[in-house]
Amino acid sequence: MNSFNINNLIRPNVKAMKAYSSARDEFQEINDNFVFLDANENPFNNGLNRYPDPLQRNVKSILSKIKNFPANQILLGNGSDEVLDLIFRAFCEPNQDNVIAISPSYGMYGVLANLNAIEYRKSLLNEEDFQPNIKDVFSKVDDKTKMIFLCSPNNPTGEIIKRESILEIVNRFNGLVIIDEAYVDFARETSWIEETKNYPNVIVTQTLSKAVGLAGIRLGILYASQEIVDVLNKIKPPYNINQLTQLKAIEILSDYDKVVAVTNTIIQQKEVLENALTEISFVEKIYPSDANFILIKVDNANERYNQLVEKGIVIRNRNNDDLCQNCLRITVGTELENQKLIQTLKII
């Protein structure tokens, strides 16, 4: 086990700063009998005239029950990108520290690193199975490496990272390991959320944009130790999750059986789509996927992408990504959308 100490990672100015206290932070329970004259709000009720709960207690309470995880160890962000940005800002010193990410992977890690003036180091996956090259990962680690990003299941490859690989990285690395589980609900393997109890250097991020079907409300989720969440709460904007987002999240999460049912339907449709793709002459390889998308290798990605767009079908051209020459990423749609895709692929 590594000698991880969160206090060694926090930026000195963040450690020293005093967090902003919003008008309602001090009230654990609020009832209709309260008269609020504290936040300079418009007093006339239109349903949204009051500021939202800055700690999103009701949303966290539902997530806590679904995930069997303490509510006070959950952080919510305006999409996962805000959560990831907060991690950078809390722990990485600009123009000094560096982070490592597997590649190809989610592009925002590099964008956020550049935005925060943090050196971004890529470690190429093994081409044969899209798994991390552990030796290469640690060849890039030095005393200024604060974080390692692992997207699992990985975007755009679709592969889930093997548990033994993650364990080796977590055990050997003295910094933070961020496991991005945006697609975990579609995977055969279970989440790493529970493991945050055993590995204090692990941060797990998830989202309501994929399986839950709420991409339009922008709600990202972080699960970590109390110490890490406390640091991030210190620097997050006070009202980062608006009232409409909170209400919609509560509505959909309250019927989680329906979310699971829809997820299972997507998984079934993915299998149907994978089988249909084997019959397309120019599809050279279909990569295994634990996500809600399929990565395929074709004869000419640019040409096939343009042909599909001309027919009104938009997929993602990953031709310029590392290790993804002539690869296209296809999101699993409805049964009718998938049928239209296959019919079109057969005639182009």
C-alpha positions as CSV (number, residue, x, y, z in Angstrom):
1,M,0.0,0.0,0.0
2,N,1.3,3.5,-0.8
3,S,1.9,6.2,1.8
4,F,-1.0,8.4,0.7
5,N,-1.6,11.6,2.6
6,I,-4.3,14.0,1.3
7,N,-2.7,16.9,3.1
8,N,0.4,16.6,1.0
9,L,-1.6,17.1,-2.2
10,I,-3.8,20.1,-1.3
11,R,-2.7,23.4,-2.8
12,P,-1.3,25.7,-0.1
13,N,-3.6,28.6,-0.9
14,V,-6.7,26.2,-0.9
15,K,-5.6,24.8,2.4
16,A,-5.3,28.3,3.9
17,M,-8.4,29.8,2.4
18,K,-11.7,30.3,4.2
19,A,-14.7,28.9,2.3
20,Y,-17.6,31.1,1.2
21,S,-20.6,30.6,3.4
22,S,-23.9,31.0,1.6
23,A,-27.1,32.3,3.2
24,R,-28.6,28.9,4.0
25,D,-25.5,26.7,4.7
26,E,-26.1,26.8,8.5
27,F,-29.6,25.4,8.3
28,Q,-29.8,21.6,8.2
29,E,-33.6,21.6,8.1
30,I,-35.9,24.2,6.5
31,N,-39.6,24.3,6.8
32,D,-42.4,26.3,5.4
33,N,-42.8,28.4,8.6
34,F,-39.4,30.1,8.1
35,V,-39.4,33.7,7.0
36,F,-36.3,34.3,4.9
37,L,-35.0,37.8,4.7
38,D,-31.4,36.9,4.5
39,A,-30.4,36.5,0.8
40,N,-31.8,39.5,-1.0
41,E,-34.2,37.3,-3.0
42,N,-37.4,38.4,-4.6
43,P,-40.0,37.5,-1.9
44,F,-42.9,36.8,-4.4
45,N,-43.3,33.0,-5.0
46,N,-43.1,31.8,-8.6
47,G,-41.6,28.5,-7.7
48,L,-38.0,29.5,-8.4
49,N,-37.6,32.8,-6.6
50,R,-35.5,31.3,-3.8
51,Y,-31.9,30.1,-4.1
52,P,-31.6,26.3,-4.4
53,D,-30.2,24.2,-1.6
54,P,-26.4,24.8,-1.8
55,L,-25.7,21.3,-0.5
56,Q,-28.3,19.5,-2.6
57,R,-29.4,17.4,0.4
58,N,-32.4,15.8,-1.2
59,V,-30.5,14.7,-4.3
60,K,-27.7,13.3,-2.2
61,S,-30.1,11.5,0.0
62,I,-31.6,9.5,-2.9
63,L,-28.1,8.8,-4.4
64,S,-27.0,7.6,-1.0
65,K,-29.8,5.1,-0.8
66,I,-29.3,3.9,-4.4
67,K,-25.5,3.5,-4.1
68,N,-25.4,2.6,-0.4
69,F,-22.9,5.3,0.2
70,P,-22.7,8.1,2.8
71,A,-24.4,11.3,1.6
72,N,-21.7,13.5,3.2
73,Q,-19.1,11.8,0.9
74,I,-20.9,12.8,-2.3
75,L,-20.2,16.0,-4.2
76,L,-22.4,17.2,-7.1
77,G,-21.3,19.3,-10.0
78,N,-22.7,21.1,-13.0
79,G,-21.9,18.1,-15.1
80,S,-18.9,15.8,-14.5
81,D,-16.7,18.5,-16.1
82,E,-17.2,20.8,-13.2
83,V,-16.4,18.0,-10.8
84,L,-13.2,17.3,-12.7
85,D,-12.3,21.0,-12.8
86,L,-12.7,21.3,-9.0
87,I,-10.3,18.4,-8.5
88,F,-7.7,20.1,-10.7
89,R,-8.1,23.4,-8.9
90,A,-8.0,21.9,-5.4
91,F,-4.9,19.7,-5.8
92,C,-2.8,20.8,-8.8
93,E,-0.4,23.8,-8.6
94,P,-0.4,25.7,-11.9
95,N,2.8,25.7,-14.0
96,Q,4.3,23.2,-11.5
97,D,2.3,19.9,-11.2
98,N,1.4,17.3,-13.8
99,V,-1.2,14.6,-14.3
100,I,-1.3,11.4,-16.3
101,A,-4.2,9.9,-18.3
102,I,-4.5,6.8,-20.4
103,S,-4.9,7.4,-24.2
104,P,-7.2,7.4,-26.1
105,S,-9.7,8.6,-23.5
106,Y,-12.1,11.4,-22.6
107,G,-10.8,14.6,-24.1
108,M,-11.8,16.9,-21.3
109,Y,-9.0,15.7,-19.0
110,G,-6.5,17.3,-21.3
111,V,-8.6,20.4,-21.8
112,L,-9.0,21.0,-18.1
113,A,-5.3,20.3,-17.5
114,N,-4.4,23.0,-20.1
115,L,-7.0,25.4,-18.7
116,N,-5.5,25.0,-15.2
117,A,-1.9,25.3,-16.5
118,I,-1.1,21.7,-15.6
119,E,1.2,19.5,-17.7
120,Y,-0.8,16.7,-19.3
121,R,1.0,13.4,-19.9
122,K,-0.6,10.6,-22.0
123,S,0.1,6.9,-21.5
124,L,-0.9,4.9,-24.6
125,L,-3.1,1.9,-24.0
126,N,-1.9,-1.5,-25.2
127,E,-3.1,-1.6,-28.8
128,E,-4.1,-5.3,-28.7
129,D,-6.6,-5.1,-25.8
130,F,-6.9,-1.3,-25.0
131,Q,-5.7,-2.0,-21.4
132,P,-3.2,0.3,-19.6
133,N,0.5,-0.3,-20.0
134,I,1.4,-0.2,-16.3
135,K,5.1,0.1,-16.9
136,D,4.6,3.0,-19.2
137,V,2.2,4.8,-16.8
138,F,4.7,4.7,-14.0
139,S,7.6,5.7,-16.3
140,K,5.8,9.1,-16.6
141,V,5.3,9.5,-12.8
142,D,7.6,11.9,-10.9
143,D,7.4,13.9,-7.7
144,K,5.2,16.5,-9.3
145,T,2.5,14.0,-10.5
146,K,-0.6,14.7,-8.6
147,M,-3.3,12.6,-10.4
148,I,-3.8,9.6,-12.7
149,F,-7.1,9.5,-14.7
150,L,-8.6,6.2,-15.6
151,C,-11.9,6.2,-17.6
152,S,-13.6,2.8,-17.0
153,P,-15.4,1.8,-19.2
154,N,-13.2,3.9,-21.3
155,N,-14.4,6.4,-23.9
156,P,-13.9,5.9,-26.9
157,T,-12.7,2.3,-26.7
158,G,-15.6,0.9,-24.6
159,E,-13.3,-1.4,-22.6
160,I,-13.5,-1.7,-18.9
161,I,-10.1,-1.5,-17.2
162,K,-9.2,-4.8,-15.5
163,R,-9.5,-4.7,-11.8
164,E,-6.0,-5.9,-11.2
165,S,-4.6,-3.1,-13.3
166,I,-6.5,-0.5,-11.3
167,L,-5.4,-2.1,-8.1
168,E,-1.8,-2.0,-9.0
169,I,-2.0,1.7,-9.9
170,V,-3.9,2.6,-6.8
171,N,-1.5,0.7,-4.5
172,R,1.7,2.0,-6.1
173,F,0.7,5.7,-6.7
174,N,0.9,8.2,-3.8
175,G,-1.4,10.7,-5.5
176,L,-5.0,10.7,-6.5
177,V,-6.5,8.1,-8.8
178,I,-9.6,9.4,-10.5
179,I,-11.8,6.6,-11.9
180,D,-14.3,8.0,-14.3
181,E,-17.3,5.7,-14.4
182,A,-19.6,7.6,-16.7
183,Y,-20.6,4.3,-18.4
184,V,-20.4,1.9,-15.5
185,D,-24.1,1.2,-15.5
186,F,-23.7,-0.6,-18.8
187,A,-20.8,-2.7,-17.6
188,R,-20.4,-6.3,-16.4
189,E,-18.1,-5.2,-13.6
190,T,-19.3,-3.4,-10.5
191,S,-18.4,0.2,-9.5
192,W,-15.3,1.2,-7.5
193,I,-17.4,3.4,-5.2
194,E,-17.3,0.8,-2.3
195,E,-13.5,0.7,-2.7
196,T,-13.1,4.3,-1.7
197,K,-13.5,3.1,1.9
198,N,-10.3,0.9,1.5
199,Y,-8.3,3.2,-0.8
200,P,-8.4,6.9,0.4
201,N,-6.6,8.0,-2.8
202,V,-9.4,6.9,-5.1
203,I,-12.0,9.3,-6.4
204,V,-14.9,7.9,-8.4
205,T,-16.9,10.1,-10.8
206,Q,-20.3,9.3,-12.4
207,T,-23.0,11.1,-14.2
208,L,-26.7,11.3,-14.8
209,S,-26.1,11.9,-18.5
210,K,-25.8,8.3,-19.7
211,A,-27.9,5.5,-18.2
212,V,-30.1,7.8,-16.2
213,G,-30.9,9.7,-19.4
214,L,-30.6,13.3,-18.0
215,A,-27.8,14.7,-20.2
216,G,-29.9,17.9,-20.5
217,I,-29.8,18.9,-16.8
218,R,-26.0,18.6,-16.4
219,L,-25.4,16.7,-13.2
220,G,-22.1,15.1,-12.3
221,I,-21.4,13.1,-9.2
222,L,-18.2,12.5,-7.2
223,Y,-17.8,9.8,-4.5
224,A,-14.7,9.9,-2.3
225,S,-13.5,10.1,1.3
226,Q,-14.9,12.7,3.7
227,E,-11.5,14.5,3.6
228,I,-11.5,14.9,-0.2
229,V,-15.1,16.0,-0.3
230,D,-14.5,18.5,2.4
231,V,-11.7,20.1,0.4
232,L,-13.8,20.2,-2.8
233,N,-16.8,21.7,-1.0
234,K,-14.5,24.4,0.2
235,I,-13.9,25.7,-3.3
236,K,-17.1,24.8,-5.2
237,P,-19.5,27.7,-6.1
238,P,-22.2,28.0,-3.5
239,Y,-25.2,27.4,-5.8
240,N,-23.7,25.3,-8.6
241,I,-26.7,23.0,-9.0
242,N,-29.8,24.9,-9.9
243,Q,-33.3,24.2,-8.5
244,L,-34.7,22.8,-11.8
245,T,-31.8,20.3,-12.1
246,Q,-32.3,19.2,-8.5
247,L,-36.0,18.7,-8.9
248,K,-35.7,16.7,-12.2
249,A,-32.9,14.5,-10.7
250,I,-35.1,13.7,-7.7
251,E,-38.1,12.9,-9.9
252,I,-36.1,10.4,-12.2
253,L,-34.0,8.9,-9.4
254,S,-37.1,8.2,-7.3
255,D,-38.2,5.6,-9.9
256,Y,-34.8,3.9,-10.2
257,D,-36.3,0.6,-11.3
258,K,-37.3,2.4,-14.5
259,V,-33.7,3.6,-15.0
260,V,-32.5,0.0,-14.6
261,A,-35.1,-1.3,-17.1
262,V,-34.1,1.3,-19.7
263,T,-30.4,0.5,-19.2
264,N,-31.1,-3.2,-19.8
265,T,-32.9,-2.3,-23.0
266,I,-29.9,-0.4,-24.2
267,I,-27.6,-3.3,-23.4
268,Q,-29.9,-5.7,-25.3
269,Q,-30.0,-3.3,-28.3
270,K,-26.2,-3.1,-28.2
271,E,-26.0,-6.8,-28.7
272,V,-28.4,-6.7,-31.6
273,L,-26.5,-3.9,-33.2
274,E,-23.1,-5.7,-32.7
275,N,-24.5,-8.8,-34.5
276,A,-25.9,-6.7,-37.3
277,L,-22.6,-4.9,-37.8
278,T,-20.8,-8.2,-38.5
279,E,-22.7,-8.3,-41.8
280,I,-21.4,-5.0,-43.0
281,S,-18.7,-5.6,-45.6
282,F,-16.5,-2.6,-44.8
283,V,-16.5,-3.1,-41.0
284,E,-13.1,-4.7,-40.3
285,K,-13.3,-5.0,-36.5
286,I,-15.9,-4.6,-33.7
287,Y,-14.3,-3.8,-30.4
288,P,-15.7,-5.3,-27.2
289,S,-17.8,-2.7,-25.3
290,D,-19.0,-2.3,-21.7
291,A,-20.6,1.0,-22.5
292,N,-23.6,2.3,-24.4
293,F,-21.6,2.7,-27.6
294,I,-19.6,0.5,-30.0
295,L,-16.2,1.3,-31.5
296,I,-15.7,-0.2,-35.0
297,K,-12.8,-0.1,-37.4
298,V,-13.7,0.4,-41.1
299,D,-11.9,0.7,-44.4
300,N,-12.1,4.5,-44.5
301,A,-13.5,6.3,-41.5
302,N,-13.6,9.8,-43.0
303,E,-15.5,8.5,-46.1
304,R,-17.9,6.4,-44.2
305,Y,-18.6,9.2,-41.7
306,N,-19.4,11.7,-44.5
307,Q,-21.6,9.2,-46.2
308,L,-23.7,8.6,-43.1
309,V,-24.0,12.4,-42.4
310,E,-25.3,12.8,-46.0
311,K,-28.0,10.3,-45.1
312,G,-28.9,12.2,-41.9
313,I,-27.1,9.8,-39.5
314,V,-24.6,11.4,-37.1
315,I,-22.0,9.2,-35.4
316,R,-18.5,10.1,-34.1
317,N,-15.4,9.9,-36.2
318,R,-12.5,8.9,-33.9
319,N,-10.0,8.6,-36.7
320,N,-7.7,11.2,-35.2
321,D,-7.5,9.7,-31.7
322,D,-4.5,7.7,-30.6
323,L,-4.7,4.0,-31.7
324,C,-8.1,4.7,-33.5
325,Q,-7.1,5.0,-37.1
326,N,-10.2,4.5,-39.3
327,C,-12.4,4.0,-36.2
328,L,-16.0,5.2,-35.8
329,R,-17.9,5.3,-32.5
330,I,-21.6,4.5,-32.6
331,T,-23.9,5.3,-29.8
332,V,-26.6,2.7,-29.2
333,G,-30.0,4.3,-30.2
334,T,-33.5,3.1,-30.1
335,E,-34.5,-0.1,-32.0
336,L,-35.8,2.0,-34.9
337,E,-32.7,4.2,-34.9
338,N,-30.4,1.2,-34.9
339,Q,-32.3,-0.4,-37.8
340,K,-32.1,2.8,-39.8
341,L,-28.3,2.9,-39.2
342,I,-27.8,-0.7,-40.4
343,Q,-30.0,-0.3,-43.4
344,T,-28.0,2.8,-44.4
345,L,-24.7,1.0,-43.8
346,K,-25.7,-1.7,-46.2
347,I,-26.3,0.7,-49.1
348,I,-23.4,3.2,-48.8
